[in-house]
Amino acid sequence: MKQKDIATIIIVAFVSAVLSLLVTGKIFVTSENRQQEVEVVDVISTDFQQPDSRYFNKDSINPTIDSEIGSGTNQNPFNGTSQ
């Protein structure tokens, strides 16, 4: 590389560094007295209310138990014939 090329690269790097510093200064302007409203979160309580007894009681249907409808005597249920 020639000395002229090295000098050109250094000048271009310096100018680009100064320009990037100026541009970021304009984009990320911080103000000392800038305030922003935030949402207030309610305090989490350790008290637990019992669920509604209309839905959660001993007589409710348990969806985790298998239920069988009719007699399952057909060994090939998808062949189109029933036994």
C-alpha positions as CSV (number, residue, x, y, z in Angstrom):
1,M,0.0,0.0,0.0
2,K,1.2,3.5,-0.7
3,Q,1.5,6.1,2.0
4,K,-1.2,8.2,0.3
5,D,-3.6,5.2,0.6
6,I,-2.9,4.9,4.3
7,A,-3.4,8.6,4.9
8,T,-6.7,8.4,3.0
9,I,-7.9,5.5,5.2
10,I,-7.0,7.3,8.4
11,I,-8.8,10.5,7.3
12,V,-11.9,8.5,6.3
13,A,-11.9,6.6,9.6
14,F,-11.6,9.9,11.6
15,V,-14.3,11.6,9.7
16,S,-16.7,8.6,10.0
17,A,-16.0,8.5,13.8
18,V,-16.8,12.1,14.2
19,L,-20.0,11.8,12.1
20,S,-21.1,8.8,14.1
21,L,-20.5,10.6,17.4
22,L,-22.6,13.5,16.2
23,V,-25.4,11.3,14.9
24,T,-25.6,9.2,18.0
25,G,-25.7,12.4,20.1
26,K,-28.7,13.6,18.2
27,I,-30.5,10.2,18.4
28,F,-29.9,9.3,22.0
29,V,-30.5,12.7,23.6
30,T,-31.0,12.3,27.3
31,S,-32.7,15.0,29.4
32,E,-32.0,15.2,33.1
33,N,-35.6,16.1,34.0
34,R,-37.4,13.7,31.7
35,Q,-40.0,11.7,33.5
36,Q,-42.3,9.0,32.3
37,E,-45.5,7.6,33.8
38,V,-45.5,4.0,34.6
39,E,-48.2,1.5,35.5
40,V,-48.6,0.8,39.2
41,V,-48.7,-2.9,40.1
42,D,-51.0,-4.1,42.9
43,V,-49.3,-5.8,45.9
44,I,-49.5,-9.6,45.7
45,S,-51.3,-11.1,48.7
46,T,-50.7,-14.4,50.3
47,D,-54.4,-14.9,51.0
48,F,-56.1,-17.4,48.8
49,Q,-59.9,-17.3,48.2
50,Q,-61.6,-20.6,47.8
51,P,-62.9,-21.1,44.2
52,D,-66.7,-21.0,43.5
53,S,-68.4,-24.1,44.9
54,R,-70.7,-24.3,41.8
55,Y,-67.8,-25.5,39.7
56,F,-65.4,-27.0,42.2
57,N,-67.2,-29.5,44.4
58,K,-67.1,-33.2,45.1
59,D,-70.0,-33.9,42.7
60,S,-68.4,-32.2,39.7
61,I,-67.4,-34.1,36.6
62,N,-63.7,-35.1,36.5
63,P,-62.4,-34.6,33.0
64,T,-59.3,-36.7,33.6
65,I,-61.3,-40.0,34.0
66,D,-61.9,-42.0,30.9
67,S,-65.5,-42.4,30.0
68,E,-66.9,-45.2,27.9
69,I,-70.0,-44.8,25.8
70,G,-71.7,-48.1,24.9
71,S,-70.1,-51.4,24.6
72,G,-66.8,-51.4,22.8
73,T,-67.0,-54.9,21.2
74,N,-66.1,-53.9,17.6
75,Q,-62.5,-54.7,17.0
76,N,-62.3,-52.8,13.7
77,P,-64.2,-49.6,14.2
78,F,-63.0,-48.0,11.0
79,N,-63.8,-50.7,8.4
80,G,-67.4,-49.6,7.8
81,T,-69.2,-52.6,9.3
82,S,-70.5,-53.0,12.8
83,Q,-70.8,-56.3,14.7
